[in-house]
Amino acid sequence: MKLFGTILWVVAFAYSHLAGAQSLQDKLFARVVASADCKQTVNNGLICDYRIGNKLSFSIKDAGGTDTVVGFHYSNINDELYAVYYFGCIVVVPGYAHPKNYDRDYAV
């Protein structure tokens, strides 16, 4: 599996009432992927740090491997974006401070 395919999954809500929800998901997904700063280390394998927006920050060690570790450095629902660990995936969701949070009806 591709690295980002194992890290992030697009979460589509069947009940979404937004006509442009998919394009919002695409834009958010592009922001998350663009924020990745990945480094291969000798002892710890691949470590990817993500910083999206001004505050959201998390890291993934050895994504897709047998020893994957996720660390949330900062995630707060009151900010523009926040992240949660949901069924083995990291989901980035618009928070209360997002200028157009659309009742959080889109996420990646």
C-alpha positions as CSV (number, residue, x, y, z in Angstrom):
1,M,0.0,0.0,0.0
2,K,1.1,3.5,-0.6
3,L,2.4,5.4,2.4
4,F,-0.3,8.1,2.4
5,G,-3.0,5.5,1.6
6,T,-2.2,3.8,4.9
7,I,-1.9,7.0,6.8
8,L,-4.9,9.0,5.7
9,W,-8.3,7.8,4.4
10,V,-11.0,10.1,3.1
11,V,-13.9,10.0,5.4
12,A,-17.1,10.7,3.4
13,F,-20.4,11.2,5.3
14,A,-23.3,9.6,3.5
15,Y,-25.7,12.1,5.1
16,S,-23.7,15.1,3.8
17,H,-26.0,17.9,2.5
18,L,-23.2,19.9,0.9
19,A,-23.0,19.9,-2.8
20,G,-19.3,20.7,-2.8
21,A,-18.3,18.4,0.0
22,Q,-16.0,16.3,-2.2
23,S,-14.0,19.4,-3.4
24,L,-13.6,20.5,0.2
25,Q,-12.3,17.1,1.1
26,D,-9.8,17.2,-1.8
27,K,-8.5,20.6,-0.7
28,L,-8.2,19.5,2.9
29,F,-6.5,16.2,1.9
30,A,-4.0,18.3,-0.3
31,R,-3.2,20.5,2.7
32,V,-2.5,17.5,4.9
33,V,-0.3,15.7,2.3
34,A,1.6,19.0,1.6
35,S,2.3,19.4,5.3
36,A,4.2,16.1,5.6
37,D,7.8,16.3,6.6
38,C,9.2,12.7,6.4
39,K,12.6,11.5,7.4
40,Q,14.1,8.0,7.3
41,T,16.0,7.2,10.5
42,V,18.4,4.3,11.1
43,N,16.8,3.1,14.4
44,N,13.2,4.3,14.1
45,G,12.3,3.8,10.4
46,L,10.3,6.4,8.6
47,I,8.9,9.3,10.7
48,C,6.5,11.8,9.2
49,D,5.6,15.0,11.0
50,Y,2.5,16.9,10.0
51,R,1.7,20.5,10.9
52,I,-1.6,21.8,9.3
53,G,-2.7,25.3,9.9
54,N,-1.2,27.3,12.8
55,K,-1.5,24.7,15.5
56,L,-2.5,21.1,14.5
57,S,0.5,18.9,14.8
58,F,1.0,15.1,14.8
59,S,3.6,12.5,13.9
60,I,3.5,9.0,12.5
61,K,6.3,6.5,12.9
62,D,6.7,3.6,10.6
63,A,3.3,4.1,8.8
64,G,2.1,0.8,7.4
65,G,4.6,-1.2,9.2
66,T,4.2,-3.6,12.1
67,D,5.3,-1.1,14.7
68,T,3.3,2.1,13.7
69,V,3.1,4.8,16.4
70,V,0.9,7.9,16.2
71,G,1.7,10.9,18.4
72,F,-0.6,13.9,18.7
73,H,1.5,17.0,19.6
74,Y,-1.4,19.4,19.5
75,S,-5.1,18.9,18.5
76,N,-8.0,21.0,19.8
77,I,-11.6,21.0,18.6
78,N,-11.8,24.8,19.3
79,D,-9.1,25.5,16.6
80,E,-9.4,25.7,12.8
81,L,-8.6,22.0,12.4
82,Y,-8.2,19.1,14.8
83,A,-7.4,15.4,14.4
84,V,-8.6,12.2,16.0
85,Y,-7.6,8.5,15.7
86,Y,-10.6,6.7,14.2
87,F,-10.7,3.0,13.4
88,G,-6.9,2.9,12.7
89,C,-6.9,6.2,10.7
90,I,-6.0,9.7,11.5
91,V,-8.9,12.0,10.6
92,V,-8.5,15.7,10.2
93,V,-11.7,17.6,10.8
94,P,-12.7,21.3,10.7
95,G,-13.0,22.7,14.2
96,Y,-15.1,25.4,15.7
97,A,-12.7,28.2,14.7
98,H,-12.7,27.1,11.0
99,P,-14.2,30.0,9.0
100,K,-16.5,27.6,7.2
101,N,-16.8,24.6,9.4
102,Y,-19.9,23.3,7.6
103,D,-21.0,21.6,10.8
104,R,-17.9,19.5,10.3
105,D,-19.6,17.6,7.5
106,Y,-16.3,16.9,5.7
107,A,-13.0,15.5,6.8
108,V,-9.9,13.6,5.6
